């Protein structure tokens, strides 16, 4: 039986679909809907065996015509989605390296999970994101091989998961050009489509409104990857979470530093740096009013109309 509240939420959700619409790399965004393969609508994918499960409807159309945005291993990534009242997790996956992200469909093997947030302290990821302007922040793994990648952001909505094929997958893929120092082999690898089955216990949940315990819920796709070099996928994954803030491991310390840096620059905007903009910082683009000179050893390179970035000269 559905409770009155559950029925009310079913009635309101029809207008609550969502898209992944913007992201920031180390506090800098290429712009609204820039660098992302935007689907033709904000409707969900429900057939997990369809190619649409990879990068949403039309997401496998290549060349994509979408800008590829520079990042580096360990970069802090912040994604922003449209407002969502659908209960469920958010997951991030990476596919690559490939020569040209704009020509990669992402269909097949080669994905790894780098970030996941499920149900924490009585709140689903969408609620936690809602309290943070619909954003989720995580880091790219360390030790990645240089090259281009697809970054897949998935919000799985479970409000109709009590029905087979009722779970709703909202998906967006961004294109990244990542500068890395390694050739890290991360595992486990995920194949899309293929990794998800309609009957999986985290996709089809008959008792979702009747006794389901969300505490133990884990999003589809298996565990967050671990990487041979550099240790851990680098995601700010809260689950293995006997609070590690006090733990003096270098990984924890670095993640804290990165997160702090990102929120500082997001809050203060482009700051005029003495000697010029740091490597990989923004140095130009529509609407940009900050410093346009790069530090010595770097030059300002146009990514797209919205974003120029300091890259090694
Ligand atoms: Cu919806």
Boltz pocket constraint, residues with backbone or C-beta under 6 A from the ligand:
constraints:
  - pocket:
      binder: B
      contacts: [[A, 13], [A, 14], [A, 15], [A, 16], [A, 17], [A, 18], [A, 42], [A, 86]]
      max_distance: 6.0
